[in-house]
Amino acid sequence: MEGFIKKVEQVAKQRFQGNSSCHDWDHVIRVRSLALAIGKKEKANLKTVETAALLHDIMRAEEARKKGKICHALAGAQEAEKILLKLGEEESFIKAVKHCIEAHRYRNSHQPRSIEAKVLSDADKLDALGAIGVGRGFMWCGHHGLNLHNTDPKIISQNNPYDKKHCLYAEYHIKLKFLKDRMFTRTGKKIAKERSAFMAEFLKRLDSEVKGKL
């Protein structure tokens, strides 16, 4: 299996040149490591988990170029199928990996059904929480020229991560604070609870500092 994973890794890594730093190859490596750790505890098929983790964001750059007009999860599943077919993988395995990729995204209607898809979904969402989540949030805002901090409720109701007034605070109230309730595995739920609490406390501190409170 090691040789196969190396091939997938080499192909996938080529798709991340020029990606924003919050969805770069480092993100993929973190998701893979966490997915494998969760997968072992949840008794998932680790080949499926690792393959899907490596390929889950291969169309993220294309989605960014098109300002969100395509879904990177659905497009990524189709690209993953092409890659795995070239590597001679069986249809059942390809189908399992495609489902993981299709269902990993927060902003679509696909729900993970297999334990492998649940593991990947949890690992990907956990990378948006905690200290890493704070860092990634600011990197996203910086890459797209967005605000540092803005508590205007209109920004939350618009729910547009590409709006110039969007910020980490808005993203937290639109999406991030709900991630702990969108975990599918027992292991993921435990980690998410702690990371979410850290992020909430950080944003309170940020708001206090921005407002010049002593």
C-alpha positions as CSV (number, residue, x, y, z in Angstrom):
1,M,0.0,0.0,0.0
2,E,2.9,2.4,0.7
3,G,3.9,2.5,-3.0
4,F,0.3,3.3,-4.0
5,I,0.0,6.1,-1.4
6,K,3.2,7.6,-2.6
7,K,1.8,7.8,-6.2
8,V,-1.4,9.4,-5.0
9,E,0.6,11.9,-3.0
10,Q,2.8,12.8,-5.9
11,V,-0.2,13.4,-8.2
12,A,-2.2,15.3,-5.6
13,K,0.6,17.6,-4.5
14,Q,0.9,19.0,-8.0
15,R,-2.7,20.4,-7.7
16,F,-1.7,22.7,-4.8
17,Q,0.7,25.1,-6.5
18,G,-0.6,28.6,-6.1
19,N,-3.3,27.7,-3.6
20,S,-4.0,30.1,-0.7
21,S,-2.1,29.3,2.4
22,C,-5.2,28.2,4.3
23,H,-6.0,25.5,1.8
24,D,-2.4,24.5,0.8
25,W,-0.6,21.2,0.9
26,D,0.2,21.6,4.6
27,H,-3.6,21.6,5.2
28,V,-3.8,18.3,3.4
29,I,-1.0,16.7,5.4
30,R,-2.6,17.8,8.7
31,V,-6.0,16.4,7.6
32,R,-4.4,13.1,6.5
33,S,-2.6,12.8,9.9
34,L,-5.7,13.5,11.9
35,A,-7.9,11.3,9.7
36,L,-5.6,8.4,10.1
37,A,-5.5,8.9,13.9
38,I,-9.3,9.1,14.1
39,G,-9.6,6.3,11.6
40,K,-7.6,3.9,13.7
41,K,-9.8,4.6,16.7
42,E,-13.0,4.3,14.7
43,K,-11.8,1.1,12.9
44,A,-12.1,2.6,9.4
45,N,-10.4,1.3,6.2
46,L,-7.2,3.3,6.4
47,K,-6.3,3.0,2.7
48,T,-9.6,4.6,1.8
49,V,-9.2,7.3,4.5
50,E,-5.7,8.2,3.5
51,T,-6.4,8.3,-0.3
52,A,-9.5,10.4,0.2
53,A,-7.6,12.8,2.5
54,L,-4.8,13.3,0.0
55,L,-7.3,14.0,-2.8
56,H,-10.1,15.8,-1.0
57,D,-9.1,19.4,-2.0
58,I,-7.5,18.9,-5.4
59,M,-10.1,21.2,-7.0
60,R,-10.0,23.8,-4.3
61,A,-7.8,26.1,-6.4
62,E,-10.3,25.9,-9.3
63,E,-13.2,26.7,-7.0
64,A,-11.3,29.8,-5.7
65,R,-10.5,30.9,-9.3
66,K,-14.2,30.7,-10.1
67,K,-15.2,32.5,-6.9
68,G,-17.1,29.6,-5.6
69,K,-19.2,28.9,-8.7
70,I,-18.2,25.3,-8.6
71,C,-18.1,22.9,-5.7
72,H,-14.6,21.7,-5.1
73,A,-15.9,18.5,-3.3
74,L,-18.0,17.4,-6.2
75,A,-15.5,18.4,-8.9
76,G,-12.7,16.8,-6.8
77,A,-14.5,13.5,-6.6
78,Q,-14.7,13.3,-10.4
79,E,-11.0,14.2,-10.7
80,A,-10.1,11.6,-8.1
81,E,-11.9,9.0,-10.1
82,K,-9.8,9.8,-13.1
83,I,-6.6,9.6,-11.0
84,L,-7.5,6.3,-9.4
85,L,-8.6,4.7,-12.7
86,K,-5.1,5.5,-14.2
87,L,-3.6,3.8,-11.1
88,G,-5.6,0.7,-11.8
89,E,-7.7,0.7,-8.7
90,E,-10.9,-1.3,-8.5
91,E,-14.4,0.3,-8.9
92,S,-15.5,-0.4,-5.4
93,F,-12.5,1.3,-3.9
94,I,-12.9,4.3,-6.2
95,K,-16.5,4.6,-5.3
96,A,-15.7,4.6,-1.6
97,V,-13.1,7.3,-2.1
98,K,-15.4,9.4,-4.2
99,H,-18.1,9.3,-1.6
100,C,-15.6,10.5,1.1
101,I,-14.6,13.5,-1.1
102,E,-18.1,14.4,-2.1
103,A,-19.3,14.3,1.5
104,H,-16.4,16.1,3.3
105,R,-17.6,19.7,2.6
106,Y,-19.7,21.7,5.0
107,R,-21.4,23.7,2.3
108,N,-23.1,21.1,0.3
109,S,-26.0,18.6,0.7
110,H,-24.0,15.4,0.6
111,Q,-23.9,13.6,4.0
112,P,-21.2,11.0,4.8
113,R,-22.6,7.5,5.1
114,S,-19.5,5.3,5.5
115,I,-17.3,5.4,8.5
116,E,-14.4,6.5,6.2
117,A,-16.4,9.4,4.9
118,K,-17.3,10.4,8.5
119,V,-13.7,10.2,9.5
120,L,-12.6,12.5,6.7
121,S,-15.4,14.9,7.3
122,D,-14.5,15.2,10.9
123,A,-10.8,15.6,10.3
124,D,-11.3,18.3,7.7
125,K,-13.6,20.3,9.9
126,L,-11.4,19.9,12.9
127,D,-8.6,21.7,10.9
128,A,-10.9,24.7,10.9
129,L,-11.1,24.9,14.7
130,G,-8.7,25.6,17.5
131,A,-5.4,27.4,17.1
132,I,-5.0,26.1,13.6
133,G,-8.5,27.4,12.7
134,V,-7.7,30.8,14.0
135,G,-4.5,30.9,11.9
136,R,-6.2,29.6,8.8
137,G,-9.1,32.1,9.2
138,F,-6.7,35.0,9.2
139,M,-4.8,33.6,6.3
140,W,-8.0,33.3,4.2
141,C,-8.9,36.9,5.1
142,G,-5.5,38.2,4.2
143,H,-5.3,36.3,0.9
144,H,-8.7,37.7,-0.2
145,G,-8.2,41.2,1.2
146,L,-10.9,40.8,3.8
147,N,-11.4,42.5,7.2
148,L,-9.5,41.7,10.4
149,H,-12.6,42.1,12.5
150,N,-16.2,43.1,11.8
151,T,-19.2,42.4,14.0
152,D,-21.8,43.8,11.7
153,P,-24.7,41.3,11.7
154,K,-25.4,42.0,8.0
155,I,-22.1,40.3,7.1
156,I,-23.3,37.2,8.9
157,S,-26.7,37.2,7.2
158,Q,-25.1,37.6,3.7
159,N,-23.0,34.5,4.2
160,N,-20.5,35.3,1.5
161,P,-16.8,34.4,2.4
162,Y,-15.6,36.4,-0.6
163,D,-17.2,39.7,0.5
164,K,-14.6,42.3,1.4
165,K,-16.2,42.9,4.8
166,H,-16.2,39.2,5.7
167,C,-13.9,38.2,8.6
168,L,-13.1,35.4,11.0
169,Y,-15.8,36.6,13.4
170,A,-18.4,36.3,10.7
171,E,-17.2,32.9,9.6
172,Y,-17.3,31.7,13.2
173,H,-21.0,32.7,13.6
174,I,-22.0,31.5,10.1
175,K,-20.2,28.2,10.3
176,L,-17.3,27.5,12.7
177,K,-19.3,27.5,16.0
178,F,-21.6,24.8,14.6
179,L,-18.8,22.4,13.5
180,K,-18.7,20.8,16.9
181,D,-22.3,19.7,16.3
182,R,-21.5,18.4,12.9
183,M,-19.0,15.8,14.0
184,F,-19.9,12.2,13.1
185,T,-17.4,10.1,15.1
186,R,-17.0,9.9,18.9
187,T,-13.4,10.8,18.6
188,G,-14.1,13.8,16.4
189,K,-16.8,15.1,18.8
190,K,-14.3,15.1,21.7
191,I,-11.6,17.0,19.9
192,A,-14.1,19.5,18.4
193,K,-15.6,20.4,21.8
194,E,-12.1,21.5,23.1
195,R,-11.0,23.3,19.9
196,S,-14.3,25.2,19.5
197,A,-14.1,26.5,23.1
198,F,-10.6,27.8,22.4
199,M,-11.8,29.6,19.3
200,A,-14.7,31.2,21.1
201,E,-12.5,32.5,23.8
202,F,-10.0,33.9,21.3
203,L,-12.7,35.8,19.5
204,K,-13.9,37.4,22.7
205,R,-10.4,38.5,23.4
206,L,-10.0,39.9,19.8
207,D,-13.2,41.8,20.1
208,S,-12.1,43.3,23.4
209,E,-8.8,44.4,22.0
210,V,-10.3,45.9,18.8
211,K,-12.7,48.0,20.9
212,G,-9.8,49.2,23.1
213,K,-11.1,47.7,26.3
214,L,-8.7,47.7,29.2
